[in-house]
Amino acid sequence: MTSTSLGCPGSGVGRQTQFGIGLAPLVEASDGGGLITDPEGSTPTRGGVVTSQGRGGDSVSVRGTGGSAQGLFAWRADRTRGLAVADCSTPRASWWFIGAGAALDHESTLVLQNLDGSPAIVDVAVFGPDGPIDVTAAGGRGITVPPGELIRVPMVELAPQTDELAVQVAASQGRVVAAIADHFALTPTAAVGNEWLPAQLQPIRQTRIVGVPGAVRTGKQTGKQARVRQHTLIVANPGDAEAVVDLELSGPNGRSTMPGTETLSIAPGSVATVDLTEALDGAGADDALAVVMESSRPVVGAMRTVLSSGDHLVAGMSKALDSSAATPVLAKTGATGQAWLHLVAGAWNARADVVSYQADGTELASEQIGMAAHALATYRIPKKAAYVMVTPTKGQIYGATVWATDSGKITASTRVLRALPDRLRIPGFVQEGEPNRCAQ
């Protein structure tokens, strides 16, 4: 990798926002290059992180060149009406989201950010419980995002009075960074929580939803905690044939079934939900869990967890790590909060190295975590850490981070682990008569 661009779109809502930028200590990272941030700010050295404060409507972009393109990661954490954490993402042409809403007690906003020097043209497709929703008349087709600009599209303008939406963003020209800010209340009179919905790469047939808490604590064992009021699995089938999804759980003791909810049938082009509160509570009220989905058709899924404090967090589909991932520990968490890693093994026994670092890049702690096949392990991140590196060393590892803070009430957020930018495999050009080969 010689160039990496990351964007953090702003939602326009919120007063307390923390931005962070880090350069992970990759062994093979080359020297040279630099970082360009907008707005301008301090930049980290190799192995370190820097943070800054802003507002919910602020957007940030980061571009790393040369060696700074390798191991670059960034994030935002919004603390208004709940905790909402989002990774800064690289621009691309295709995005999927699930768990959005356009109702009185569930309102979402699609945010599109163009980091490139030419316009991007975007089409939005929306799926609801009753099938695909035509958004052409509402302006959902041919949305132009000018170079270096950001636009916000309230979902109520595209699908008014519709809940539980899946959203596809497809750029026919250029690329964008897409995000959805989600505001959800369990009932019309309940407290509203905020979350950034996890971005999904594409519908797939086999996946794991990682980052589902049993209870959210701000201490290691005892202390203050928020109980779960509701777990809702949301699955979208964008295809033209029925999807049959088999559901299982991954917990501390491995894989298990959920009596009464083993199979979910989803009509073509629609979104289905299932309340898993009782099933997950029976599996272990205080244990972290992951949902294993195997579908006859490609689907998109997520789990919404509503806490007794009114805040909610949305766990997304995880991809097996093929290299190291980095996850931040939010500043000012201190004695009033906690961050946890959820690591799930694939079909075989797995192992991962977990190393915690301070903001200046000094190593704080390291641990090797092993898991039996399909089992989930949790790791309490040291409170003095600024970020953590997770490196798979054996088998397949799926992971997520869960953050919890306490500022009068417990709020939480979760994000799946994504591999750091390091190397990019591209197809080679082969002339007729030459042997087939690949460029890396």
N, C-alpha and C positions, 0 to 999 in steps of 0.2 A: 504494500500500500504506500503510495506516495502523496495522496491527497484524500482527506476525509472532511466532509462537511456535516455539521449537526445543527438542527433547528429545534427550538423550544417555543412553540406558539403560545401566546397569551390568551386567556379566556375572556378578559375584560371584567372579571369578577374577582374580588378579593383584595385585601390590603397588605397581608403579610406573606411575602414570597421570598424564598431563598433559592438562589441559583448556585450551581457548583460546576467546576471543570476539573478534570483529573487527567494525568498522564500515567498510566499503569507502568510498573517496572518490568516490561517485557525483556527477556534476556537477549533476544535477537533484534531488538529495536535499533535502527541505525541512527547516527547522529545527524545534526544539521536540520534545516527547516525551521519553522516557527508556527505560532498561533496567531490568528486574526480573529478578534471578537467584536461583535456588534450588539450593544454599545461597547466602546473600548473599556477595558478593565485589566486587572492584573492577570498574569498567566502563570500556571504552575511549572515547576521544573520536573524533570523525569522522576517519577515515583511520588510526586506530591499532588495535593489538591488545593484549590482556592475557592472561597465562597463569597457571595455578595448578596445584598438585600435589594428587593424591588417590590413592585406591586403586581397584582394579579393580571393586569392588562399588558404588562411588559412582555416583550418577546426578545429572545436572545438567539444569536447564531454564532457558531464557532467553526473556524476552518483551520485544519492542521495540514502543513505541508512537510515534505521530507520525512525525517524521523518522527516528527510530532504528529504525523497522520496515523502512526501505529500505537495502539493502546489508548487512544483518545476516548474519553467518555464524559458526559455532562448530564445534568439533571435539574429539575425544578421541584420545589416542594411548597405548596400553597396551604395556608393554615386558616382560612376563613370558613366558618361553619363546617369544620371537620378538617382532616388531613388528606391532601391529595398529592401524590408523588408521580412524576412522569419522567421517563428517560427522554433526553434530547435525541432525535432520530435523524438518520440520513434520508435525504430526499429519494423518492422512488415513484413509480407510475401507478402502483396498485396498493390499496389499503383495504382492510376489512375491520369492522367494529361490530360488537354485539352488546346489547344491554342498554341501548339508548332509549329515550322516551320523549313524547311530545304531549304530555298531559299536565293537569294542574299540579299534581304532586310528584311528577317525574318529568323534568325538563332538561334537555341536552342541547349543546351548541357545537356544531362542526366548525373547526378552525383549519384553514388552509394557508400555508406559508410557502412562498416561492423564494428560494435562496439563489436561483440562477439569474443570469443576465438577459433572459428572453422570457416572453409570456408563457404561462402554462394554461392549458385548456382542460377542464375537468368535467366529467360526468359523474353524477351521484345516483346510485340505485338503492332503493329502500325496500326492505321486506318486513312485513308485520305478521301478526297471528293469523290473518285471513288471506295471506299471500302477498305477491308483489304490489307495491303502491306506485301508481303513475305520478311522477314528480315533474313531468315535462312542463305542464302549465304553471307550476309553482317556481320555475326557474332552476330546476335541478340538473339541466343539461347545458353543456357548453359554457360553464362558468369560467370566466377569464380571471386569472390571478396575475397581475402585473409583476414585472421583475422586481425582486426585493421587497414585495408587498405582502400583506396578510389580509384575508377577509374572513368574516364570521357569518355562518349560516345557521340561524336557529332552526332546530328540527321541527318546531311547530309550524314553520312556514312551508315545510315540505310534506309533513304528514300530521296535520292537526288532529288533536284528540285521539292519538294512537299511542299505545304503550308497548313496550318490549319490542324494540326495533333492531334490525340488523342493517348495517350501512356499508355499502361498497363505494369506494372512491377510486375512479379509474381516469388517469390522465391520458388523453389522446394526443396531447402535445406537451412536451416538457415533463417536469417532475415537480412534486410538492412534498412538503412535510405535513401530514394530516394528523389531527387530534380531535378528540371529543371530550368536552367538559360536561360532566354529568351531575345533576342536582336531584337528589332522590329523598323522598319521605315515605315511610311505611304506610302512613295514613294521611289524609288531608290536614289533620291537626297536629301531626307529629313534627319533631324537629327535622330540619333539612340537613342532609350530609352532602359533601362534595367528593368527587373522585374523577380522575382522568381515566377513561376507559382504556383497557389494554388494546394495543394495535395488533391485529392478527395478519400474518403474511398472506395466507390463502386458505380456503377450505381444504381439509384433509380428512382421511378416513380413520386414522389411528392417532390419538393424542392423549396427553395428560394435562389436566388443569391443576396447577401447583400454586400454593399460597393460600390455602383455605384454613383458617384458624378454628380451633375448637373453642377457645376463649382468648381474649386479648389482655395480656398482662403488661404492667409497667415495671415488674420486678421479676427476679429469677423464679421464685417458688410462690411466695405469698404476696402480700401487698395488694394494691388496688388493681382491679381488673374489670373489664366489661364483658358481660355474657353475650352470647349470640341470641338474637331474637328470631332470625330467619336466615336460612340458607336456600337460595333459589338458583337452580341450574337453568341456564338459558341456552338453547341450541337452535341454530338456523340451518335450514336446508335450502340452498339457493338453486338446486338442480331442478330438473323437470320430471323427476320420478320420486316416489316415496323413499325416505331414508329410515332404516331401522337401526337404532343405536343401542348397543349393549353397554351397560354401565357397571363398573366395579369401583372399589376403593383401594387405595394404597395407604397403609398406616404403619405404625411402628413395628407391627408384627407381619407385615407383608400385605398380600392382596386378599380381598374379601368381597363377598357379594352384599347387596343391599336388598333384603327381603321386601318384595312388593314393588320394587322400582328397578328391576334388572334390565328392562327393555323399554325404550322410548321410540314411538313411531312419529315421524314428522312428515306432513304433507308437502308436496312440491312447492318450492318458492315461499315457504312460510317459516315462522318462528314458533317454537314450543317452549313452555316452561314447566318445571316440576319442582314442587316444594320438597326439599331433602332435609328439612330441619330435624324431623323425627328420626329419619334413617341415619343421619350423621351423629345425632345425639346418642343414639343407641350404639354406634360404633365406638364412641369414646368422647364424652362431653368436653374434656379438656385437651384432647389430643389433636395435633395438626393432622390434616388428611389431604389426600390428592384424589381427584376423580379420574378414572381411566375410561376413555370412550373408544369403542371400536364400532364403526358405522359401515353400513352397506354402500353408502354414498358419501362424497366429501361434504363435511359440515364445518360450521364455525361454532365454538362454544365458550362459555364463561360462567363463573359462579359469583353471584352477588351475595355478600354476607352483611346483614344489618345487625348492628350492635345495640345493646341496651341504652347506650348513650345517644342514639339517633344517627350516628355516623355510619357510613357503609364503605365497604371495600370490594373491588371486583377483581377476582383472579382470572387470568387468561390462560390460553393454551401455551404450553411450554415446548420448546424444541431441545432435543438432546445437545448438550454442549460438545463441540468438537475442538474447542480451545478454551483458554482462560476467559473468565468473566469478572467484572468488577461491580461492586454495589456500594453505595455511600451509606454512611451513618449520619443522620441529619444533625446539623449543628444545633446547639441549645437543647438537645434531647436530655442530656445530663441525668440527674437523679430522678427526673419525672417522666422518663420514657425508656424504650428499649427497642432494639432491632434484632430480628431472628432470621436465620437462614432455614429454609425448608429444602432438603435435598432428597430426591427420589431415585432409586435405582431402576434400571430397565429389567429385561428378562433374566439377567445374570447378576451375580454379586458385583458390587461396584465400590469404588473408592475415590476420594477427592482430597486434595490438599487445600486447606483454608488458611490464609495468611492475612492478618490484620495489620494495618499501617496507620501511623499518625499523619497529620496533614503535611509535614515536611518530608515524608517518605521514609521515616524511621520505622523499621519493623517492630511491631508491638507484641504479637503472639502468633503462633502457628500450631495447627493441629491437623492430623490426618483422620478423616471420617470415613468409616466403612459401613456399607449397607448390604444386607442380604437382598436377594432378587425381589423386586417389586416393593421393597420396604422403604419407609420414609424416616429420615433422621432430621432432628432439629438441632440447631447450634445457636446459642446465645452469643451475639457479637459483643466483644468488650466495649464498654461505654466510652472509653478513652480513644477508641479507634475513630479515624476519619473515613476510612473505607476498607473494604475487604476484597481480596482476590480469591476466586474459586477456580481450581485447576483440576479437571478430571484426570485421573491416573490409571483407572481400570474400569472397564465396562461403560455403560451409558449412564449419564447423570442428567436429570431434569431438576431445575431449581427455581426458587423464588425467594424474595425478601419480603418480610412483613415488618412494618414500622408501627410503633405505638407511642403516642405522646399524651401527657396529662396536663391540661391547663384549665382545671376545673371539672372537665369531663374527659373521658378517654376517647381519643380519636385514632384512626388507623388507616393504613394504606398498604398496598401490596403491588409488586412488580415481578415478572418472571426474569430470570437471568438470561442475558444475551451475550454471545461471544464478542470479545473485543475485536476491533478492526486490526488486522495483522497482515494477512496475505489475501490476495484476491486471485482466484483461479479463473482464467479466461480462455476461450477456445483459440487454438492456433490456426493460422492460415496454411492450408496444405495445397501445394501445386500438384497438378496431375503427374503421376509417376513417382511422387515422393512418398516416403513412409508416413503413416498417420502419427501425429504427435500433439502434445499439448503445451501451452505456454503458461507459466505461473509467475 
